[in-house]
Amino acid sequence: MRPPEPGDPHEIGGYRLAGRLGAGGMGDVYLGVSQGGRLVAIKVIRPEFAEEPDYRRRFNREVTLAQRVSGAFSADVIEADPNGPRPWLVTSFVGGPTLRQAVRACGVLPAESLRVLALGLAEALRAIHAAGLVHYDLKPGNIIAVEDGPRVIDFGIARSAEASLVTQDGRIVGTPGFMSPEQAYGHEVTPASDMFSLGSVLCYAATGREPFGGTDVPAPKRLHRIVTEDPDTAGAPDWLEPVLRGCMAKHPEQRLSPEGVLERLGPVAGGTASWLPEQAQELLRQQQDEVRELLALPPRPAPAPQRRQRRWPLVAAAAGAAVLLGGAATAVAVAVAGGPAEVLPGSPDPTSSSGAAEGRDEPDPHEWPETSLTAADFEDPAEVTGEELRGLSSICSDPSGERVLLAGSDLEVKRRAEIHNVSDRGELSPASELDLLEPLDPDNPLLQVTSCDWAAEGGQLAVGDNEGRVHLFDAEGSGGELQPVETMDEHHQGTGFEDVYLEYSPDSRMLASVGGDKMLRLWDAATGELEEELGPDELGGGGAGSGPTWHPGGERIAVGDLSEVVVYDLAQGEAAQRFDAEQGILSELEYSPDGSVLATAGDDTTARLWDPGNGESLGILEGHEDRVISVAFTPDGGALIAVEQALDASGQAWVWNLAEMEQMVALETDDAEAEERGFAVSDTTSNSDGSMLAVTQARGIVQIYDLSG
C-alpha cells in the first residue's frame, strides 16, 4: 500500500483515490473513498489492455460473475463501468493480510483459527457453487484474513460450472501448488476441483508447507505429485486429517462437498471475533495505520475536470463476491472531505471514427483468387466421436489424406499421440502409436505434442513437444509403423512448458522450428543435423516467438516476435521485412499458396492479411467473437480457415471467402452435448490438394470434410 503515483487519476466514478493497493493481472487496484467516507477497492484496466476486445470481455465476465456470488465470506460489488475508455469495478473494501502473509508472519495457525478458516472457506465455496460457478484458483494469496473470518477474493478466472474449462495446447489455468488433478491435465473441472484446492489451502495453514512442494520444486514436478502422490500432511492436527484426506481425494466424486466439511467440523463456539493469532492481528493494526496515513495526506492538485463517463449501477441486493486484490488494509470508518477531482478520460470525440478503426490505413487492393468452395461443401461431414478422443489438441494429415496424427490426452490421464488411417468414408482406425512421450524429466506428467508436420511425399513425420524437443520419424515402414530417426533437444532449457512449433520447407529438405528459447532453428530433415540457428541478433527484437512458416519458394521464413512479423531471407542472411501486425501477441502465421499473402492470428478478434514484401495491409477479417489462434489457406488461395478460441477454451472454426472478404460458413457439429456446452475447436488440417479437411474438438470429436467436389 502506497500513495498514488503522479500519473494516477484523482477520481474514478466519483470515488477519490487515496492510495494504491497494488496491481492484478489486468489492471491497477486503488483504495478509494466515497463522498460519504466509505472505503472501497477500485480495479481499473490498464490502458494497454483497454483497447483489446479479449481483455474487455474478460473484465465484463469478471463483473458478471462477481455479481452472482453473495455471502458473509465474500465482498459486495458496488458499481462498475465495464464499457468506458478504461473499464473499472468498485467493491466494498476488505482489508487484512492474505492467508499467505499471515502464515509467514505467524507460522502454522492454532486449532481454533484453523477451524474458523475451514468453516469460513467451506461457506464461501457453498455460496460460489450455489451460484453455478467454480472458482478455479483458491489459494492462500486469494484469501484475506479479516477480524471476523476469511474472505475469498479474485474471480478473474472463475468459470460457470456448466461451461467448465478444458485446457488446450498445454495451457494450465490456476496455480500449480493448489490445483486439482483434473485441472493439471486439462480435464473438465467441476466444483469438486475447488474442494481439492480447499484441502491444499488448509494443509498449508496447518503445517506451514504446501502439500505437494513449494516454489523450490519445479512446477511440472509439483503437478506430477498432485496426480500421483499423497499430500504431505505431516504436522496437521488429527482432527483435521479426515477433512484434508476427504478434500484431496484423487477422484472428484470421492471428495467432500462444502456441506460435508461443515458437518464434519461442526459450528464454532463463541463466534469468530478473536479467531486470528496475535501476530496476524498486529498485521491488521499496521495496515489500519497505513490507511490512516494515506487518508491524512493533503489532496493532490487536480487539473480541470473532464466530462464523466456514464456508469453502470449495480443493484445492492444482487451484488456479490470478489474484492480485487489480496493484502489490502482493514476498513477504517472515517469521513474524508473531497476536493476538485480528475476523472478518467471521457468518450471519444463523436465526430471521429470508431476506436476499432482509428489509425488504420485502408487495405491495399489485391487480386484475390476465386475459390471453388461454397457453404454447401461443408455440410454433413463424417463425424467421429468417443470418450477416448477427449482432450484432442493437435491433428495433422499426411499429403495424401490417408493418415492423420492425433495428439492430446485421454480420460485415463495419459498423454498420447497416435496415427490413424482415414477411410474413404471418413472413418478413423488406429494404425500406430508414437513412441516419443518419454519426458526428459521423468516427473513431468504433462508432456505432449504441440505441433506436427509431414514431409511433402509423406515419407517422414516431424513432431514438436512441450519440453523443447523435435522428433523425426520414418513414416514409410510396413504396416503403418513409424520408426524414430532422431530427437533434437536444442530448444530445451529445463524451465517446463517449452512448446516447439515446426514446419517442413516446401521441398522437405529442411525443417524449421521455433521454441520457448525464442530461437529459430533450421535442420537437415534427413539427418536431424542443425544447419542454422537464428536468434535476436539475426532476427532483431526478441527473436522468434511464434511460427515458423515457409514461403512457397523456400527462400524466406516468417516468424512472430510478440506483435511483430519478421520475414527472414535465407539467401541474404538477414531480416528482409519487419512490421507490427497490431494484434497483440501473434499465435500463428501462414503464407498463401502463391506466397503473395501472409495471414496472421493474434490476441485480438481478427485474422489479418499482409503483403509480406512491404508489410502493407491487404485485409482485416473481422466478426469473430474471440481471439483467433490459427489460420490456414485452402490450396486454391481463395479461402482462409480461422479458428477462434475464448478464455474458457470454447472455440469455433470459420471459413472466409477472401474475394468477398466475408464469412462463408461456420464449421458446426451434430453432437448435441458439444453444441450445448460450447464448441472447443483446437486444430485443423488438410491434405496437399485440399480435397480433405479435418477438424478436431477437445470435447472428443473429429470431423472430416470431403471437399473433392
N, C-alpha and C positions, 0 to 999 in steps of 0.2 A: 504494500500500500504506500502510495507516494502522491505528492501534489500533482495537479495537472501540468502537462508539458506545454511549451509555448504554442505549438500548433494545434492543440486540442480545442474543440468548440467550447464555448462558455455555457451553452444551454442546449438541451436536446428535449424536444417535446414539452417544453415548459418546466423542465427539471434543471436546476442549476447544478453544474458539475463541481463537486467538491474535491474529488481526487481520482486517482487511477487505482483500480483493484488488480489489474493485470491484463492478460490477453488470452483469448481462446483460439481455437483452430481457425476461425473465420474472421474474428474481429477483436476489437478492444472492449474492455469492460470497465465501466466507471462507477464511482459512488456518486449518486445524485440526491438532490434534496428538493422535495416538492415545495410549493408556496406555503403550505401549512406546516412545514418542518418534518415531513415524513421522509425517512431514508429509503432509497431504492437502489437496486443494481440495474445498470443500463448496458446492454450489449449493442454495439454498433458495428456493422460490417465494414471491413477495411475498404478504402477507395478502390484498390486494385481488384477486389472481388465483386464490388457492387455492380460492375458492368458485365459480369459473367452470368449468363442466364442460369447455368447449372448451380452456382452458388446461391443465387436468389431463390431458386426453387428449394434448395436445401434449407435456407433460412425460413422460408414460408412453411415448410414442413415442420421445422422445429417449433415455430409458433403454434401451429395447429395441434401438434402432439402435446405441447405443454398445457394447452387448454383442456385436454381430455383427462388429465390426472388431477385428482384432488385428494386431500388427506392431511392429517396433522404432521406428517413426516415429509412434506414437500413444501414448495414456496409458491405463492399466488402470482399469476401473471396479471399485471395491472393494465397495460395497454401496449400497443405496438403500431409501427408503421412499416410493414414489410414491402411497400411499393414505392417508397421515397427514393431520392437520389442515393442516400446511404441508409438502408433499412436499419431499424432499431427495435429493440424489445426491452420492456421495463418489467421487472419483477420486484416483489417485496424483498427487502434486504435481509438476508440471512447471514449473520456474522459468526465467526468462530474458526478455529483451526480445522483443517481437514483431519480425517482419521489418521492418515499417514503422518501428519505433523504431530498429532497427539501421541501416537505410539513412539515416534522418535524422541519426543520430549519426556514421556512418562515410562517408557518400557511397556511391558505387557499390561493389559488392563486387569484390574481386580475383578473378582467374581460378579459383584453387583453391577459394575459397569458393563461387563460382557453381557449380562442378562438383559439390561436395558437396550444395549446396542442390537442384540439379536432380535428382540421383540419389536423394536422400532423399525428395523430394516425389513422384517417379515411383514409388518403392517404396510410399509411403503410399497413393497412388491405386490402385496394383495391389491392395493389401490391401482398400481400400474397395470397389473394383469387384468383387473376388472374393467379397465378402460380399453382392453383389447390390444395392449402394447407389450413389447419385450424391450427391456432397457438396453441390453447388449453390452454395456460397459460398466457394470457395477464393480467398483474397485475402491481402495482407501482414499484415493485422490478425488473421488466423486461423492464423498460422504462428508458432510460438515457436522462437527460436534458442537452443538449449542447447549444452553443451560437445561433445557427440558427434554433433550433427546437428540437422536441423529436426524439429519435431513439428507435425502438423496437428490443429487443435482445432475445437470448436464444430460439433456436429452438429444444431443446433437446427432447421435447415430441410432437412436431408438427407431423401432420399426413396428408397424402393425403386425400382430401375431398372424393374421391371415395372409400376410404378404412377406413371410419370413425370408431372410436373405440367403441366397445360395452363392457363395463366393466363387469367382471365376478367375482364371489366369493367375492362380496362386495368391490372389489378394486376400489379406487377413483383416477382418473387421473386428476390432476390440483390442484388448491389452493382453499380451501373451501370458503373463503370470496369473491372470484371473479368468481366462477363457474356459469354456466347457469343451469337452472333446469334439462335439459336433461343430462348434464354431471353428476349431482348429482345422478341421477337414473340409470346411465349406459345405457341410450338410445343412439341411433345413433346420432352423432354430425355432424352438417353442419356448413358452415361459419357463419350462424346466431348465433351460440354459441359465437363466438368471439365478436359479436356486443353486446350481453348481458354483456360480460366482459368489453367492452369499456364503457358502461353506468356505470358500477360499479366503474371503474377507474376514470371517470370524476366526479362522485359523491364524491369520496374520495378527489379529488383535490379541489372541490368546497366547501366542508363542513369540511374537516379535519377528517371525520369519514368514516369507511366502511359502506355501506348502509344496511348491514344485521347483524352488530355487529362485533367487533374486536376480538382479540385473547383471551380476557377475557370471551368470550362466547364459550362454548364447540362446537366443530366442528359439531356434529350431530344437535345441535340446530340451528346453522347458516344455515346448509343445509335445515333444515325444513323451516326456514323463507324464503329462496330463492324460494322454490317451493310453498309456501302457502301465504306469506305476501307481501305487497307492500314495496318497498325500502324506507328507511328513507332519504328523500331528503331535509329535513328542513334546511334552510340556503342557499340553492343553488340559484343563481340568476334566476329571472323569465324567462329571455331569453333562459337559458339553460334547463329549466324544460321540454319543449316538446321533446328535444333531449334525455334527461335521460329517460323519460317515453317511448319514441319510441324505444330506445335501449333495455330497460329492460322489455318489454312485456313478459308474461309467455310463450306464444306460439311462436315458432321460425318464423312462416310465417307472424306474425304480426309485426316483428321488422324492424327497419330501416336498410337499406344497407349502406355501406360506401358512396355511391353516394348520398343517402338520407341525410346523415349528412352534406356532403359538400354543398348540395343545400340549406339546412335549415340555415346554418350559414353564407354562403357567403364568399368571399375572405377576407384575411387580408389586411387592408390598411397600406401602408408604410413599408412592409416587416417584417421580424422576428428578425432583428439584436439585438434588445433590449427587447426580449419578457420575459426574466427572471426577477423576483424581485431582488432587490439589495442583499438580504441575500443569494440567490442562486448563484448570480454572485460571491459573496465572497467565496462560496464553490469552485467554479471553479478556482478562483485565488489561493486558498490554495492548491488545487490539482496540479495546474501548478507548484507551488513552490516545492511540494513534488517530482514531476517528475524531475525538475532541480537538486534537491539534489541527487536523485538516479543516474542521469547521470553524476554527478560530482564525484562520488565515484571512487577511483582508481580501475583499472582492477584486478580481483581476480587471484591469481596464478592458473595455469591450468596444469593438467597432460598431458602427451604425447597424441596427438590426436589419435583417433581410426578410423578405416575405416567407412566412412559415408554411410548411407543407401540411396538407390535410392529413389528420391522424385517423387511425383505426381504433375506436374504443372497444374494449372488451368488457362484457357483462361480468360483474364480480362473481355472481353465483356460478358462472361457468368456468371461472379462472381456475388454473390448476398448478402444475408442478414446477418446474425447473428453475432454480436460481442458476446464474450463468457461470459462475467461477468459484472454485473452492478457495478457502483461505481468506475470505473477506472478513471484515470486522463485525463485532456484535452491534446491533442497532442501539443507538442512544437517542432517547426521546428529547430532542431539543429543537426549538423553533429557530430558524435562521432567516434573517432579512435578506431578500434578494434584490439585486440591483439591475442595471441595464444588462442585457444578455445578448450574446450572439447565438443565432440558431443555425442549424445545418442549412447548406445552400438550398435555395428554392427550386421550383420546377424549371426545366429548360425553357428557353425563350420559345413561346408558341409559334413564332414565325420561322424558327429553324426547322431543319429536317429532324427526323426521329433519331434517338441516340443510337439505334442499331445501325442506321445507315450513315451517321455523321462521320465525315472524314474519309469515306471510301471513294476511291476512284471508280468511274464507270468501267466495267469489264471491257477488254478489247474484243472486237469482233473476231469470231473464229468459225471456220467452216467445219461444222460437226458432221460426221458421217451419219446417215440414216440407219437406224437399227431395224432389223427384220423382226425383232421380238415385239409381241403385243401382250396385253394383260392376259389374254386367253391362254398363252403359252404357260402361264404359271398356275393354271387351275389343276386340281386333282393330282398333286404329287404322290408318289409312293411314300408311305409313311411307316417308319419302323419305330416302335416304342417298346419300352421294357424297363423294369426296375434296374436291371444290370447296366443300363445306359445312363442312369442318373449321374450328374456331375460332369458331363462331357464339356471339355473346354477347347479342344483343338480337333480339326479334321483337315486332311489334305489328300487330294486324289492324284493317282499316277496319270501320265499323259493320256492313256487310253480310256480312263474312267472305269476300268475293270477292278481296280483295287483302291481302297481308301485306308488311311491310317486314322484311327480314333484314339483319342487320349483324354484322360480325366481321372475321376475317382469313382469307384463303385460303392454300393451300400455297405460292404464289408470293410470300409475304411482302408482300402488298399489302392494306392496309385497304380495305374495301369496304362499300357499302350498296346494296341492290337491292330493287326492288319486284317481287313475284311474284304472278301470278294463281293463284287456287286453284280447281280444277275441282270438280264435284260429287262426284267420286271421291277427292278429297283430293290430287290431283296438283298439283305446282307447275310453273309455266312462267315464266321471266324476262320481265318487261314493260319495265322501265327501270332505269337506274342513277341514283343521286342525285349530282348534280354539286356536292357540298359539301365533299369531302375535300381541300380546298386549305388547308393549315395556315397560321396566322398566322406561325409560324416555319418557314421552308422546310426547316430541318434537323431538324424533328420527324417521325420516321418512325412514330410511334405514335398519330397522330390517329385517333380512331374515334368512332362513335356510342355514346353512353352511355344515351340514352333517346329515346323517340319516342311520339307520341300523334296520333290522328286526330280531327278535329273531328266533332261529332255527326252531321252529314249526309255525312261523308266527302269534303267538298269541299276540305279543307285538311289538310296534314300538318305537324306541328312536330317538329323533331329537335334534341336537345342533343348536344354533343360534349365531349371532354375538354380543350378549350382555352378553356372558359368561354364558349361561344357558343350562341345559339339561332337555328335556321334555320327559316323559314317557306316552305312550298311550296304552290302552287295545284295541287290534285290532280284537277281536272275537265277537264284537257286531253284532246285526242283521242289515241287510241292508247295511253292509259295513261301518256303522258309527263307528268312533273312540271315545273312552271315555278317557278323561285325567285321569291319575293316580297320577302323581307327577311332580313338577317342582323343579329343584335344581339349585341354583344360586351361588354356592360357587366359581365358576370361575370369577364371575362378580367383576370388580374393579371400574367401573364408568368412564373408560377412553375412551369408544367408540370403535367399531370395534374389539370386543374381540371374535374372531372366536373360536368355540368349535368343535373338531373332536372326534368321538366316534366309538366304536365297541363292540359288544357283545362277551363274551367268547364263546368258542366252544359249551359248554353245556347251554349257555344263562342264567346261574345263576348269572353271574357278568356282569357289564358294565364298560368299561374303557373309560375315557375321558381325553382329553388334551385341555387346553385353553390358552388364552393370558397371563395368570399369570405364565406360564411355569411349572404348576403343573400337574402331572399325578394322577387322582383320580379313585378309584375303588368303585363301587356302588353295593348294593344289588339290582338286577334287578327287583325283585318282589315288593319291598317296597320303593326303592329310598334312603335307608339309606346309609350314607357314611361309607365304610368299611376300606379304607386305603387312605392315602394322601402322595404322594411321590414328593419331590422337589429336589433342588440342593444338599441338604445334603445327601439324599438317592441315587439319580441317579448320582451325580457328575456333574461337569461342571456347565452349566447354567440352568439345569433342562430339561423339556420336551417341545420342540417347535413344533414338528410335530408327526404324528402317531395318535393313537396307533395301533398296530397290534398284535394279539394274536398268539402264537404258537399253532398249532392244538391240542397239548396235554394239553393246558390250564395252563401249569406251568410257562411259560415265556411270557413277553410282550416286544416288541421292540418299541422304540420311537426315534425321531431325536432330536439332540441338535446342531443347526446350521448345520455344515457339518458332524457331528459325529453321529454314530449309537450307541445307548445304549440298551443292552439286559438285562432286569431286571428279576432275578429269584425270584419268589414269595415265594417258599419254603425256600430258603436260606436267603431271605430278603436283597439282595444286587445285585449290578450290576455284572452280570456274564461275560459280554463282552462289550468292548467299542473300536470302531475303526473309523478312518476317511474314509468316503466314497468318498472324493475327488471330490465332485460335487457342491461345493458352499453350499448354504442353501438347506437342504432337504425339499421337499414338501410332499412326501408320501413314506411309507414303506409297504411291503406286504410279508407275508410268503407264500411259496408254499404249496399246499395241504398236502404234507407229512412232512412239516416242515424242510426239509433239505436245503432249499434255502431261502434267504431273498433278495427281489428285492427292489431297491431304485430309486427314481426320485428326481432330483435336478435342480440346476440352469444351468448346462451345457447341452449339447445336447445329452446326453447318458442316457440309463437306465442301471443299474449295478446289477450284481448278486453276492451274497456273501454266504460263508459258515457261518451261524450265530454262530456256535460253536467256531470258531477260528478267524473269521474276514478275512479269505483269499478270494481273488477274484476268482470267478467261471466264469466270463464272462462279457464283456462290449458290449452292443448293441449300435453300432454307426450308423450314417446315417440320424438321424433326423436333420431337418433344424433349429429347435428352442428348447428351454428348454423343458424338459419333466416334466409334472406336476402331472401325476398319472400313476400307474402301477397296473395291475391285472392279476393273473394267471387264465388260464382256469382250470376247475375241474380236468382234466387229468394231469395237471402239465407240459404238453409238449409245451404249447404256452403261450405267455405273450402279453397282450394288453397294449400299451404305448400311452398316449395322450401327444402330444406336443402343445405348445402354444407360439406365438410370442408376442412381446411387444404391438402390436396393437390388441391383443386378438384373432386374427385368429389362427386356430389350426387344427390338423389332428390326427386321431387315426390310429395306425399301429398294425397289428398282427404279432408277431415274432414266427417263428419255432425255439425252443430252441435247438433241437438236431442238426440242421444245422446252428444255430446262424445267421439266415438271415431273412429279412423281407418277410413275406408270402403275405400280401395284405394290401392295404390302404383302410379304410372304407370311401366310397365316397357317394355322393348324386346325385339324378337325378334333384334336384332343380336348375334350371339354374341361378336364381338370387344369391343363396348362393354360387354356384360354381364360378360365375363371381366375386363376391366381397370377396371371401376368406372364407374357412371353419372356423367355430368357435366352434369346439367340446369342450364341457365343462365337460362332465361326462359320465361314462359308468356303466352298472350294468348287472348282470346275475342272473338267479335263481340257486338253490342249485346244480342241476345236470348238469348245463351248456347247457341245450337244448335251452335256450332263452338268447339272448344278446340284450340289448337296449343301444342306443347311443343318447345323446342329443346335439343339436347345439343351441347356443344362438340366432341364426338368426331365430329360430322358427321352428325347425324340430326335430322330434323324429323318429329314425329308429329302427325297431325291426327285429332281425335276428332269423330265425328258424334254430337251429343247431342240431336238433334231428336226422338228417341223413335220 
